[in-house]
Amino acid sequence: MLLTNGKPTLATQQNLTIPLIGMTDVPSFNPTDEQNPSTKILINMLYSGLVRTDENFQVMPDQASWTISADQEQYVFHLKPQLMFGDGTPVTAQNYVDSWTYAARPANQSPLVTSLMYAIVGARDVHEGRTQTLAGARAIDDHTLQVTLDRPTSYFLAALTDPIFAPINQKYRNSYSHEREAIAAAQKGLGTGPFVVKDVTGAVKMTLVPNLHYYGRKLTIQQVNAYFVNDPRVAYIANRAGRYDLDWDLAQQDQLPAVKLAGFMRTEQLQTDTLFFDTSKAPFTSLSVRQAFAQSLDKQNFAHAIMQDSVAPAETLFPPSMPGYQQQQPMFAASKARQLLKAVYPDTSKFSTVTFTYPNSQVSLQMAQSLQGMWQKSLGIQVNLRPLEDDAYQQALADHDVQFGFVSWSAQVADPYFFAEKFLANSGQNVSQWHNADYDHLVAQAETTTDKSRLSLYHEAEQKLLSNAIIIPLDHRQLAALIPNWVRGVSLNSDGLYFGSWSDVAILNHKE
């Protein structure tokens, strides 16, 4: 990196070139669609909203400040003055009401409405087609938005960071279903984000330039060249050849050599791979048997030797980047595991037949055989393996036809509720068929509490889940990137590339 008077200076050309991993062509520009890490980068360049998060998922004001009623059921947002869409159209509180109503409508088929919007009064009614009016969102005046919830919802502000809550330029709302019209609208200004689309080369790349009506500080970056790269290994090779300014979402095979390169960084994703038991069926009705399995796995060795450090060993349901996470000591204790099993089955040769069922798209044969070997070594038993294709595995889960299985839990929002609610008695995702009134009460109590007390309650709920050995947390997948020090304002967090404020992103002088 070149310095002037000991300080880095800006490069003359401020064009940032990045790969969008896992993409093959132009994505939907509709912010109500479910996003993957790459489409989220694009959507967050074109759209913005009431709030945003910092690198550690703490909610910050963006387009608005807010107040919350004493009963935590009413939020009043005060919009910044002179907000505009990319085409110069003013943004008002009514735009938010209209955009959220559009997102909730059944014709829009957004998969996120149920989990993120149902707390708003009337959202379920709109989503189920009983009304076209979102009763819980009201424009008091052009700059004041009042939102009423049907219950205290501590994660509501965090949920608002999702693009589904971004204001949509109503002029172009009908363009989303037609690619050419959507591209033309994205060039004019679909949202209030820092960029608009300049041009698109189908199946190759998208070029974005600063939104001249952006309410934030003036951008230094003058152009972003975003290439569609389906295979992360192809992106890695291209980056090593100097085609991109950075690379991210490195494949497991590439993380090992990349560790030695300048700009390498890695962090746990907002995700946890777990093994689970069907607690309604023998032998996993026995707590001792479940605990034996939980203590039989050397997760450190699994992460290092089998996964080549592309994952971090997990001892908790909540990933390390999640608010409320508290580190736990490793469970692995092979001698204790065998003692627990022998307490129930003194003659382990008479142990019930156990089959580990898993989706072969997420668990390789090498991974499954490694786990199988640890169960054999620690417990002295043979566990059968049953790999299934994704659709067949999902059907087996729905039919409760998985005695011992694998699930990867993740969340759209960095809040412990979205992990904890999967084990509530009334959850459709309660694959363990575990029903515990105390657990349900702790989660319910947490949702009427704020700040540290709330996170303490979630920690207590998590401990109940783990002490009952309902699941075995296996690993947290790691996201890796190569971001050179001459790319300023870009980092990596568990959600993907983190740009923070695009106003701070710049390319520094780095070539002679």
N, C-alpha and C positions, 0 to 999 in steps of 0.2 A: 504494500500500500504506500502511495506517495504522500509525503508530508511537506507542508510549507510552514516554516517557523514552528516546527514540531507538531503541527496540527493537520489532520487529514483534510483534503480539499475535495470538492465535488468534481466528478467526471463531467466533461463537456456534454457527452451524450447521455441522457437520462432515460434510456430504454431498458426496461427489465424484461428478461426472457425466462419463462418458467415452464416446466412440464405439468400438465394436469393428469395425474396418474389414474389409470383405470377408465379413461374416457376414449371413445372412438370417434365421436362426432359432436355436433352442436347439441347442447342439453336443452331441456325445457327452461324457459326463462321465468316460469311461474313460481313465485316464492312459496306458494302453498304446497308444492310437491315435496316429498321427502328427499332430503339431500344426503349425498355421500360427501366425504371430505373435499373432493375436487370440485363438485358442483357448488358446494357451500362457499368455496373461495370466490367463484364467479358471482354467485348470487349476492354475496356480501360486498362485492365491488359495485354492483348495480343498485342495491337497495340498502337502506339503513332504517332505524326505527327509534322508538322512544328511549331505549337504553342499549348499552353494550356491556361487554365484560372486559376486565383486564386480563393479563396473561394467566392469572391464577383463578379465573372465573368469578371474581368479585364484580357485582353489578355496579355500573357507573352510569350517570346521566349521558344521554346522547342528544336527542332532539328535545328533551323535556326534563323538567324537575317534577317532583311529586310529593304529595302528602297522603297519609294513610289514616283512615278513621280508627278510633279506639277499639272497635270490634273487629278490625282487620278485614272488613268486608267491602270497604269502598276506597277506591284509589282516585285521586284527582291529579291529572297530569297537566302541567302548564307548558305549552309549546313555545319554543324559541320563536322570535319574530322573523319574518321574511324567509321562511323555509320554502324551497321550491323543488319541483321535480326537474329532471334533466332538461326538459324543454322550456323551462321558465314558468310553468304553471304553478300558482301558489298552493302550498299545502295547508290544509285546515284540519281542525278536529273532526269535521264531518268526513274528510277523506279516510281517516282512521276507522270511523264507524262503518263506512261503506266497504272498505277493504276487508275488515274482519268479518262482516256479514257475508261478503263474497266467499271468503275462505271457508266459512262454516257450512255453506250450502251443499246439499247432497250431490248436486250435479257436478260440483268441483272435484268430488271424490278424493279429498285430501286425507291421507292416512294419519295425519297428526292431530286432527280436530279432537278426537276422543281424549287423548292423553294431555293435550296442551290447552284446549279451549273450554272444556266442559265446566270448569269452575266459574265461568262467566254466566251470569243469569241469562237464561234464554238460549245459550249456545246449543244445548242438546235439542231444543225445539226446532231451531233453524236446521241443524244437521239432520234431523229425522223428518224434515219436510212439513212440520206442523205450522210454521210461520215463516215469513220472510223478514221479520224484524228482530234484530238482536237487542233484546230489552235491556241487557246489562251494559251497553255502551251508548253514551249520549254526549253529543256536542253541546256544551253549555254556551259556548260562543266559538268564534273562529280559532281561538288559541287555548281553549280549555276542554279537556276530555275527561268525562266522569265514567268510571268503570265500577260496576257493582258485581260482587261475587256471591255465590249462593252459600259459601262457607269460607272460613279463614283458610287461606292457601299460601303457606309460607314461601313456596317456590314460585309464586306468580311472577315476581319481577324477573327471576332467572328465566322463566319460560318466555317472557317478552323478548328475550334476545334472539329467539328463533325467527328466521325470515318469514314464517307464516303470519307474524304480526306486523310486518313492514307495510307502510302505506303504498298503495298501487295507484299509478296515474290512471284514473278511470277512463280517460280517452282511449286507452289502448288495451283495456281489460279483455276485449273479445279477440285479441290477436294471438293469445297463447296457443290455441289449437292449430294454428297454421304457421309453419316454420318461417316462410318468407315474411309474413306479416309480423311475426314475433321479432325477427331480426331487424326489420325496419323500425319497429317500435323501440327496440333496445338502442338503436342508433339515435332516436329522438329523445328518449328519456322515460323509461318505465318506472323508475324509482328515484330515490333521493340520495343514492350512494355516491361515492367519490368519482365514479367513472361512468361513461357511456360506451357503447360498442362503436368502433370505427368501421371495421369490416370483418367478414368471416370467410375463411376458405374451408369449405365443407370437408370433414374428415381429416383436416390438417391442423388448423389453428384459428384462434380468435384474437383480434387486436382491439385493445381498449385504450381510450384516451380520457384525460380529465373532464369531469362534468363541470362546465363553466358556471353552473348555478349552484355548485356545492356550497353548503353553509359552513363547512369547516375551513381551517386554514388552507391557503393555496398549496397545491401539491408541487413537489419538486420533480417527481417522476412524470415524464411527458408521454410515455407509451408503455403498455404492457403487452408483450407477445406471449400468449398462452397457447401452448401446443398440446393437442390431444395425444396422449401416449398410453395405450392400453396396458402394456407390459412394463412393470417397474424396472426390470432388468435392461430393457432397451433404453429407458430413460437414464439409467446409471451409466451405461456405455457412452451414450451421447453426451452426458454431462462431463465425463472424463475426457472426452474429445473437445470440450470447450463450447458445446452448442448451447448450453443453458448457463444462466448465472447462478443457479442453485439446483439442488435435487432433493427429493424428499420421498417418504414412503418406500424406503429401500427394502428390497426383498431380503429374506433371511440369508440367502447365499451371498449377498453383497455386503451385508453388515459387517461380517468378519474382516474382510480386507479394508473396508471403509473406515474402521476404527482408527487406523493409523494415518488417515488423511486430515489435512487442515480443514477446519470448519465442521468436523463431524460432531453431531449431537444426537442424543437419544433420550426418550422419556416414555414412561408408561402411559398407555392410552386409557381413555375413560371407559374401560372394559375389563371384565373378569371372566376367564374361562373356568368353569366349574364342572365337577362331577356331582351327580345327584342320585339319590336313592328313592325308589317308590316305597315310602314308609308304611303303606297300607298292606304290604305283602311280605311274607317271610322270604329270606331270613332278616330283612331290613326293618321288620317291626321291632327288632332288638336294638336298643341303644348301644349295648356293648359291641355288637357286630359292626354297627355303623362307625363307632369310635375306632374300632380296630382297623377298618379300612382307611379312615381318615389319618391314622398315625403310621400307616404302612408305606407311605410314599416319600421318597427322597426327592423333594421338589427342586432343591438346589442342583442336584446332579442332572435331573431332567432338563432344567433350564439351560445348564451349561453344556452338557455332553450331547443331548439330543437336539435341543433347539438352538444351540450355538449362541446363547445369550440374546436371541431375538425376542425373548420373553423374560419377565422377572418373576421369581417364585411368589406365589400368592398365599397369604394366610388369612385374608379377609375377603368379605364380599365387596366392600367398598374399595375401589382402586385408590392408590396414593394421591391422585390429583383431585379426589372428591372431597368437598367440605365435609368434615366429620370423621375423616379417616384417622384411625389410631393404629399404630404399628403393633403387631403381635409377634410373639416368639414362635419359631418354627414348631410345627406339630410332630415332625418325624421322630419316631421312637419305635424301632422295629421290635425290640424285646417286649415293650409294653403292649404293642399291637397284638403280638402273638398271645400274650397272657390274657388280654381281653377276649380274644376269640376262643381260647381254650376254656375260659370260664363258662362259656355257653355251649361249646362243642369240645369236650375233653378229647374226643377222638376226631381230629379234623378230617379224617378220611370219610366221615359220615356227614360232613358239611354239605348243605344244600347246593344244588347246581346254581351257579351265578353266571349270568351273561352280561357282558358290557356291550351295549349298543351305542353306536356313534355315527355321525354323518361323515362320510368319507371325504367331503369337500373341506372339512375343518380339522379333522383328525387323520393324519397319515397312518399307513400301516406301521411305519417305524415308531411313531408316537404310541400307538395302541400296544404294540409288542413290548415297548419299554415299560409301560404301565403294567402290562400283564406279567412281565418278568419280576417287577418289584413286589407284586402281590404274591407271586410264587415264593420269592426269597424271604419276604417278611412274615407271611402268614402260612406258608406251606400249602397253599391251595391253588388249584387251576381255575382261572376265570376264562370262560369262553368269550370269543370276540365275534361281534355281529355288525359289520359295516353296512350302511344303507345309503342309497342316493338321497339327496336333500328332500325331495317330495315324499318319498317313502318314510323318511325319518320324521318329518313333520306330522304325517298321518299316524305314525306309531305313537308319537307324543300325545296327539289328540285322542287316540284310543286308549291311552294309559297302558300301552303295550311295551313299555321300557322299564325293565326291572332295575337297571343300573345304567345311567346314561351320561351324556355330555350336553351342556348348554353354555353358550357364550352370552353373557349378559352385558348390555351396553345401554346408554341413555342418550336421548336428544339433549337433555339439560343436565348440567353438572349439579345435581342435587340428590341427596341420599334417598329421597322418597321414591325416585324412579327405579332404584334397585330394590328397596325394601318392600314396595307394594306388590312385587311379584310373588311374595310368600304369604300374603294375606289369605284368609280362608275363602274369601269370595273372588280371588283373582283367577282369571282364566288361564294364567300362565303358571299356576302352582303345580308344576309337574311332579313335585314330591308328594302331593296329596297330604301335606302336613297341615293340620289345623290346630292353632294354639291361641286361645283367647287372650292370654297375657301378652303375646307378641302383637296381636291385633290392637290391643289396648295401648301399648307403647307407641305404635305408629300413629294411632289416632290422637293420642295425647301430644306427640311431637308436632302434629300438624296444627295444633292450637297454641303452640308455644313458639317463642322467637329466640334468636341469637344462640348463645352457648348452651342454654338449657335444652333447646331443640336438638342440637347435635349430640348432646349427652344421652338424650332419650333414644336417638337412633343408634348410638353406640351400644346401649343396653339391649336394644332389640336385636342388633347384629350378634351380640354375645349369646343371646338365647338361641338364635339360629345355629351358631357354631357349636355351642356346648351340647346341643341336641344332635349334632352331626347330621343335619339335614342335607347339607351339601359339603363337598370338599373343594374349597378354592384351590385351583391348580396353578394358574399363572395370570399375569397381566401382560398382554402383548405390548411390545415396545415399538414405538415409532421412531425411525431414524432419518436423519437428514444431513446434507452437506450444504452449509450456508457459510460462504467465505466472509471474512471480517470486513470486506469492502462493500458488502451489501448491508446498508444501515436500515434499522427499523423493522427487520424481519427476524423472527425467531421461531421456535417450535414449542408447542404445548401439546397436551394429550388429545386435543381436538384436531390437530393438523398444523399447517403453517399458520403462524400468528402474525398478522400485520399491524395489530393495534390501531393506531391512527395512521392512515395512509399519508397524512401530511408529513409524517416523520420518515417515510421511506425514501431512500436515495442511494445512488451508486457513487462510491468514492473513487478517486483516482487510484489506479492500481497497476497501470501499465506504463513502462518507460516510453 
